[in-house]
Amino acid sequence: MAEHTQLIDAIDIRTAVRAYDAEPIDDDTARQLAMTLDAVNTLAGLHMQLLCDKPDVFAEANASGHLKHAANLIAIVGPANDTEAKERAGFYAERVVLAATLRGLGTLWVAGSWDREAAAKHCRIARGEELYLGVVIGYPEHHAEHLSKSFEELAEYQRTHRPTKSFEQFTAGMSDAARAAAPDWFRAGVEAAMKAPSAMNRQPITFTYNPNADTAAAHIDTTAGDEHWALNDLGIAKLHFQIGAGQGDWAWGDGGLFLHK
Ligand SMILES: Cc1cc2nc3c(=O)[nH]c(=O)nc-3n(C[C@H](O)[C@H](O)[C@H](O)COP(=O)(O)O)c2cc1C
């Protein structure tokens, strides 16, 4: 996988990992992850923390077989009652997920398959902050074998391992003619967002392209049944879109615009 070092490569091979090797994350990797989190926290206005060797957080999910050997966590802590911070959490934590993917680590966003209270006890949560969500992190089960797989094998698995809404559903607000006339960067952005994780795979975000302004917009589809985590999933989808589209920046918020550079 040596030649595949870009974030778009991570998007092409990332999948939710629910079974891990029992091995702890090695010290060097843990240190690098913690440093990445510190840097991203400064940009994001968040307080994400790496918690290693905390299997009590996943005792039930591991015992039921839903997860295997889950023991490490990125705890996503941020300002309480702040909708924009929740969107930023999705955007920036997914950025860390993609960096971890390139290092051969597996990840799983968790809203339900963890003991939130046990996780909160291990975190530093300042006054005015709350614990939003977690991301399990660790070496995927049989990871030596996993590392020997080719990029193409991993990408094929990503493309086929779960259902996805179609490009047309992701651009439900556009006509066929508008889709055909949209620039390549828009299509590439949407295709990267189609590979994004979302709570219960609800894929609650749609995109539109405005030819007059040459901008894209991202919208929460309130019929998708993802009301609890829609802001987080909006942030995740925007990050994937931005990486797929190449250069450009988003404005935060439902309906926020993307300016391609
Ligand atoms: C906010 C959020 C919460 C999630 N919570 C859980 C969870 O509690 N348990 C679980 O097994 N998967 C959870 N997932 C993982 C999704 O089920 C998964 O991302 C989705 O099915 C798409 O699959 P993929 O990540 O392999 O592309 C969550 C994902 C997100 C984004």
The ligand as a Tripos MOL2 file, in Angstrom:
@<TRIPOS>MOLECULE
LIG
   31    33     1     0     0
SMALL
NO_CHARGES

@<TRIPOS>ATOM
      1 C1        -22.3760    8.8920   14.3880 C.3       1 LIG1
      2 C2        -22.2070    7.4220   14.1390 C.ar      1 LIG1
      3 C3        -22.5520    6.5040   15.1200 C.ar      1 LIG1
      4 C4        -22.3760    5.1390   14.9160 C.ar      1 LIG1
      5 N1        -22.6800    4.2680   15.9400 N.ar      1 LIG1
      6 C5        -22.4560    2.9360   15.7770 C.ar      1 LIG1
      7 C6        -22.6770    2.0320   16.8500 C.ar      1 LIG1
      8 O1        -23.0650    2.4140   17.9620 O.2       1 LIG1
      9 N2        -22.4550    0.7090   16.6300 N.ar      1 LIG1
     10 C7        -22.0140    0.2330   15.4280 C.ar      1 LIG1
     11 O2        -21.8200   -0.9770   15.2940 O.2       1 LIG1
     12 N3        -21.7800    1.0760   14.3760 N.ar      1 LIG1
     13 C8        -21.9740    2.4120   14.5300 C.ar      1 LIG1
     14 N4        -21.7060    3.2870   13.5010 N.ar      1 LIG1
     15 C9        -21.1250    2.7790   12.2550 C.3       1 LIG1
     16 C10       -22.1260    2.7730   11.1090 C.3       1 LIG1
     17 O3        -23.0550    1.7260   11.2920 O.3       1 LIG1
     18 C11       -21.3700    2.6160    9.7760 C.3       1 LIG1
     19 O4        -20.5180    3.7150    9.6000 O.3       1 LIG1
     20 C12       -22.3160    2.5170    8.6050 C.3       1 LIG1
     21 O5        -23.0450    1.3170    8.6560 O.3       1 LIG1
     22 C13       -21.5910    2.5810    7.2600 C.3       1 LIG1
     23 O6        -20.6540    1.5490    7.1410 O.3       1 LIG1
     24 P1        -19.1200    1.8700    6.8690 P.3       1 LIG1
     25 O7        -18.6210    2.7160    7.9880 O.co2     1 LIG1
     26 O8        -18.4670    0.5070    6.8190 O.co2     1 LIG1
     27 O9        -19.0170    2.6080    5.5560 O.co2     1 LIG1
     28 C14       -21.8790    4.6510   13.6780 C.ar      1 LIG1
     29 C15       -21.5240    5.5890   12.6900 C.ar      1 LIG1
     30 C16       -21.6660    6.9510   12.9110 C.ar      1 LIG1
     31 C17       -21.2150    7.9210   11.8670 C.3       1 LIG1
@<TRIPOS>BOND
     1     1     2 1
     2     2     3 ar
     3     2    30 ar
     4     3     4 ar
     5     4     5 ar
     6     4    28 ar
     7     5     6 ar
     8     6     7 ar
     9     6    13 1
    10     7     8 2
    11     7     9 ar
    12     9    10 ar
    13    10    11 2
    14    10    12 ar
    15    12    13 ar
    16    13    14 ar
    17    14    15 1
    18    14    28 ar
    19    15    16 1
    20    16    17 1
    21    16    18 1
    22    18    19 1
    23    18    20 1
    24    20    21 1
    25    20    22 1
    26    22    23 1
    27    23    24 1
    28    24    25 2
    29    24    26 1
    30    24    27 1
    31    28    29 ar
    32    29    30 ar
    33    30    31 1
@<TRIPOS>SUBSTRUCTURE
     1 LIG1         1 GROUP 0 **** ****
